[in-house]
């Protein structure tokens, strides 16, 4: 995948796109994408960015908050060696949580969430 082609597509079609889901690593080739650069290009067009970390987590350095990624998901059975049935993981940028100032995305805490009152 040529990042130049992705950036050109974002620039050309970005005003019509609401969510982009990017692979951190293209699993057929092992190519590591510049998620920070692609996230910025998407967000400059108002696109929410999600990252598939299935082949990246436990394999390469990941800086989701530093890259300003909106959300990400991953499994643990590949490079974290949990085996079949292992748990998955999800990241939601703090800007979408009550702590980040967004009242439309309530923060759930504990196993099923809780009422702090």
CORUR-V111463 format. One record per residue. N is the residue number from 0. PHI is phi in whole degrees, -180 to 180 (* if undefined). PSI is psi in degrees with one decimal (none if undefined). Layout:
# CORUR-V111463
N	PHI	PSI
N	PHI	PSI
This chain:
# CORUR-V111463
0	*	127.5
1	-90	120.2
2	-60	-31.3
3	-61	-38.6
4	-68	-39.8
5	-64	-46.2
6	-63	-38.9
7	-66	-40.5
8	-65	-43.3
9	-60	-45.0
10	-64	-42.2
11	-76	-44.1
12	-109	-3.7
13	-57	-30.5
14	-68	-16.3
15	-102	-1.6
16	-106	135.7
17	-105	-35.0
18	-138	135.3
19	-120	132.5
20	-113	114.4
21	-111	142.4
22	-84	134.9
23	-69	-39.4
24	-126	130.1
25	-79	110.7
26	-69	-22.4
27	-69	-36.7
28	-111	-18.6
29	82	9.0
30	-66	128.5
31	-93	119.0
32	-86	153.9
33	-83	85.4
34	-64	-36.3
35	-60	-47.9
36	-67	-42.8
37	-69	-37.4
38	-63	-45.7
39	-61	-43.7
40	-62	-42.4
41	-65	-49.7
42	-66	-28.1
43	-63	-23.4
44	-99	5.4
45	81	18.1
46	-90	131.8
47	-77	135.3
48	-114	124.3
49	-113	148.7
50	-126	130.2
51	-87	113.6
52	-104	15.6
53	-53	-39.1
54	-103	4.2
55	-108	-41.3
56	-62	130.3
57	80	0.9
58	-120	-37.8
59	-139	159.0
60	-63	138.4
61	-131	132.9
62	-133	66.3
63	-59	-44.6
64	-67	-44.3
65	-62	-36.9
66	-80	-8.5
67	64	29.6
68	-62	140.2
69	-78	-44.4
70	-155	160.3
71	-153	158.3
72	-144	153.5
73	-158	164.2
74	-106	169.4
75	-116	-1.5
76	-85	-8.9
77	-91	-90.3
78	-85	-3.6
79	-101	0.4
80	59	36.9
81	-85	-22.2
82	87	174.9
83	-58	138.8
84	85	1.8
85	-66	158.1
86	-72	161.8
87	-104	176.5
88	-136	155.0
89	-141	144.9
90	-122	133.5
91	-126	124.6
92	-58	139.6
93	-55	-25.7
94	-66	-15.4
95	-98	5.3
96	-109	165.5
97	-57	-37.9
98	-61	-34.2
99	-84	-1.7
100	99	7.5
101	-101	114.3
102	-83	-10.1
103	-89	-3.7
104	-126	84.7
105	-66	141.1
106	-82	125.6
107	-97	134.3
108	-123	153.6
109	79	-171.2
110	-61	-52.2
111	-113	7.1
112	94	168.1
113	-156	167.2
114	-104	114.7
115	-68	-16.6
116	-72	none
